[in-house]
Amino acid sequence: MLGAIAGDMIGSPYEFNSHKTKDFPLFSERSGFTDDTVLSVAVADMLVTQEDSARNYAKAFKSYGRRYPHPTGGYGARFYDWIWSDNSEPYGSWGNGSAMRVSPIGFAFDNLDAVLAEARRSAEVTHNHPEGIKGAQATAATIFLARIGTSKAEIKAYVESQFGYNLNRTVDEVRPTYEFNESCQETVPEALIAFLDATDFEDAIRNAVSLGGDSDTLTCITGGIAEAFYSVPEAIAHEVLARLDNHLRDITKQFIARFMA
């Protein structure tokens, strides 16, 4: 999950300022955690502290959202209203928020069926539209497959057959016309392409940022997958942990120690 947080931070300066090139500093004074990190850590917290029957993702998302009401970039309008509402029912979203926060699930389970079930569970408390669930499942499944040594060709074939995403494009083909989009169906495939077209972790991150669009979220998704396949370079990991507050850092470290050591 540290790769997802890295992607979020590195992509954050470009969320509303598309940077259509791979040439940029990985970190700057504007690189900070956004709602993507806050909610990814909320998922990690559930997996570290709660047994299966006790996991209440809606409660966790509300709790973290209220604890961090103004992260860099803010929350989506409907999600923000939901955080503060007494109503915990889902609202039919197909937004990419379900995919941006799911990375811990791809690392925490030992079989694909469990990963898919838990990804659905984490998504549907808000994003119960089929596309919202699909985006979370595709992301988590890709992370699981990457971390168990599945080749990129096999990952691509699985995602295309199971989720119907078009991955027969390159970063260079996507970049010229890609625009800001907050849907799962037009964020997750592009994030996957950024990973598939990469040579290492940093290259995957640079690919994702260079596409433009909803850069923090797209790069967060790519970063989680790239971590599973390549691992996060030590220098990047150190920089990311230093930019988290104590609570987010502590939960992240607990998750890593339990599921990724």
C-alpha positions, -999 to +999 in steps of 0.1 A: +000+000+000+030+023+004+032+024-034-004+037-036+005+064-011+036+073-030+015+076-062-010+098-044+016+122-031+036+123-063+005+129-084-011+154-060+005+186-075-008+177-109-044+168-101-059+200-116-028+208-136-021+181-161+016+175-168+018+157-201+054+146-197+074+121-177+100+148-168+092+163-134+105+162-098+091+132-079+086+153-048+082+190-041+068+212-014+034+207-030+035+169-027+012+158+001-013+131+009-049+135-003-081+117+004-067+087-015-041+082+012-066+089+041-091+063+028-064+037+019-052+039+054-087+035+067-089+002+047-056-008+061-068+000+097-098-023+092-075-051+080-050-047+109-074-041+138-107-058+129-115-095+124-136-103+093-171-102+110-163-069+127-151-049+097-174-020+091-160+000+061-187+026+062-179+034+098-142+035+091-146+059+061-168+082+081-144+082+110-113+089+089-132+115+068-142+134+099-107+131+114-092+144+081-119+168+068-097+188+045-070+167+029-051+181-001-075+183-029-105+176-007-132+149-012-157+143-039-189+163-031-212+133-026-186+115-005-181+146+017-218+150+023-220+112+031-192+115+057-212+140+077-246+125+072-264+103+097-272+080+067-247+053+060-264+039+029-244+038-004-252+063-031-246+044-063-213+059-072-192+047-102-164+071-092-127+061-090-127+065-052-135+028-048-103+018-067-080+045-051-085+031-016-085-006-022-048-014-025-043-029+010-068-056+002-046-068-027-018-074-002-037-088+028-053-120+014-039-153+002-063-162-026-079-143-054-115-151-044-110-136-010-094-105-026-124-101-050-149-105-022-132-081+002-127-055-026-165-057-033-172-053+004-150-022+007-165-006-024-202-012-020-206+008+012-205+039-011-197+028-046-224+002-052-227+009-089-214-021-109-186+000-124-176+012-089-173-024-077-156-035-108-129-008-106-121-018-070-120-055-078-099-051-109-074-030-090-072-053-060-070-084-082-041-070-102-022-062-071-027-098-058-016-113-091+014-090-093+026-098-059+024-136-064+046-134-095+021-133-124+036-120-156+023-087-171+010-106-201-010-129-178-023-100-157-034-081-189-052-112-202-070-118-169-081-082-165-094-080-200-113-113-198-127-108-163-135-070-163-137-061-200-112-032-199-094-023-231-057-026-223-045-028-259-031+008-258+002+023-248+009+053-226+020+072-256-013+064-274-035+074-244-017+106-234-026+130-262-063+128-257-068+117-221-086+143-200-097+147-163-121+119-155-133+107-121-150+075-132-136+040-125-142+030-161-120+058-175-094+058-147-086+022-138-077+010-173-054+039-178-037+033-145-032-003-155-017+007-188+007+030-170+019-001-150+019-025-179+040+000-200+066+006-173+101-007-168+102-002-130+083+014-101+094+050-108+087+046-145+052+034-137+046+065-115+060+088-142+038+071-168+007+077-147+014+113-140+022+120-176-013+109-187-028+139-169-064+138-157-072+130-121-035+125-114-033+118-077-059+090-080-047+076-113-012+075-099-023+061-066-039+031-084-008+026-105+015+029-075-002+002-056+000-022-085+036-012-093+046-018-057+033-054-058+053-061-090+085-041-084+085-030-047+090+006-037+125+019-039+139+027-004+145+064-011+108+069-022+095+049+007+115+070+031+102+103+016+066+090+017+067+080+053+082+113+063+053+132+047+026+113+066+013+124+100+019+102+130-014+084+129-013+076+092+023+066+094+017+043+124-012+024+107+008+021+075+038+006+093+015-018+112+000-029+080+034-034+063+047-054+093+017-077+094+010-083+057+041-074+038+071-082+059 
